Amino acid sequence: MFSKRSSTQKKRAVGRRSPVATVSLILVGLLTTGGAYALFTSSATAETSSGSSQANVNEGKKLFAANCATCHNVNGSGTTAGPSLIGVGAASVDFQVGTGRMPGAANGPQALKKPVQFTDQQIQDMAAYVASLGTGPSEPEAQYLQGNANASKGAELFRINCAMCHNVAGAGGALTDGKFAPALKGVTSKHIYEAMLTGPQNMPVFNDLNITPQDKADIITYLKYLEKNPSPGGFELGNLGPVSEGLFIWIFGLGAIVAITVWLTAKSN
């Protein structure tokens, strides 16, 4: 009886050390991880397209096929003429189409802002369809778009993260190869937020881990403050900084001094 029990224990010990058991444990771990990831992805996709019905998605698919598929492919996977839109989210569509940059008129260093070609509902339908293709940033919540956050903190964040391209006053500026950072005056709060969230054109992506939603609200508040409060120094020369101001002084200031000098000399003669 003792030997029988010892034999059973040995078999169990060998079974625990068997390579088959190790492989089984790895498979169980992979299946568990994959299932958790699929559940998370499904939840995120549902959150991204929340508020959009299947009817919105179907209508957006028709609009996409008629206006976007030539460059981005019928399934949004992209072509040589346009990038893939799988995973860009509703926010990217709302920004690009809502500012008239898309559909693009012609190839160039970057897409230009143009009159919007679609109604708000059509834009929402296309955004719902693209959001259904893969998880991506959703449109911002209204609470972050009111322009009533901390303007002082927003100014500091803007100087650190945005001013090197857009100018400290949001007046825009030139980049390389014919590209540029656009002026931010008159841009809606929603589109400013979506630009930070999705990084259109040459702009880097500032997701919620880089700049939190509240920080984005602070930046928007700062930019809206600049719109409502004119420069206390008078004519701002486009807010283009010391280069334009120095050029103005050089041409008009020194020009006026030279003109007065010539006039005085001529009068004394």
Buried (B, 14 or more C-beta within 10 A) or exposed (E): EEEEEEEEEEEEEEEEEEEEEEEEEEEEEEEEEEEEEEEEEEEBBEEBBEEBEEEBBEBBBEBBEEBBBEBBBEBBEBEEEBEBBBBBBBBBBBBBBBBBBBBBEEEEEBBBEEEBEBEEEBBBBBBBBBBBBBBBBBBBEEEBBEBEBBBEBBBBBBEEBBBEBBBBBBBBBEBEEEEBBBBBBEBEBBBBBBBBBBBBBBBEEBEEEEBBBEBBBBBBBBBBBBEEEEEEEEEBBEBBBEEBBEEEEEEEEEEEEEEEEEEEEEEEE
